[in-house]
Amino acid sequence: MPLLAVVGARDGSAPLWREASHTWPAAGLRLEVHEVPQRGHEWLLEDAAALARVLEWLQVLGTPLSSRPGTR
């Protein structure tokens, strides 16, 4: 199950997500972490870049694997 975490860089959990962004994929789990600079534990989808990343991620997720770059 793929997971996208949108986290404020000032959020207290941000260091945990940074660590997980390396350890989870190494364990075979699909995790992508998008950090929003200068933001804390708050609603982050009002940030244009964060919202664009979520929409792009969802679009790629809806694309058949055979059509994704780097896959067969």
N, C-alpha and C positions, 0 to 999 in steps of 0.2 A: 504494500500500500504506500504510494508516494505521499510525501508530506512537505508542504511549504510553510515555513514559519516566518511571519512578518513581525519583526521585533524592533522596538525602539532601542537605539544604541545606549541610552541611559537607563534602560529598564534593568532592574536588579537581576533578572534572569538572563540577560544578554551574554554574560560569560559562559553560562551553561550551554546556551544555544551555539556559541562559537565552538566550544569543545565538541558538542554533538555533531556539528557540521563536518567534523573530521572522523570521529569514532563511529558514528552510525553507518556512513557509507562503507567504511572499512569492514563493517560487520554484515554488509550486504543489504542494508536498508536504504531506501531512497529518501533522502532528506536534503532540502535546499533551504538555506536561511537567508532572508533578505533583511538587512538592518537599515532602519531609517535613522539617519544622523540627527543628532540634537533632540531626540524624542525619547520619552520614557514609556511607562506602562499606561498606555492610552489608546484611543481609537486611531489607527494609523492609515486607514484607507482614504482619508481625506488628502493624504500626501499623493500628488499626481504620479510620482515615480513608483511608489509602493502599489498603488492601484493598477498601474500599467503592468507591473511585474506579475501581479496576481492574475490579471486577465490573460497575459501572455502564457503563463504557466497553465492555466485552465485550457487555453486553446491547444497547446502542445499535448496536454493530457488527452484531449478529445481526438487527436490525430492518430490514426492507426499506426501501430509500431512500424509497420513496413514502409510508411511514408516519412518517418522521422529521420533527420540527418544522423548518420553514424549507425543506423540499424539496418537489418535486412528484412 
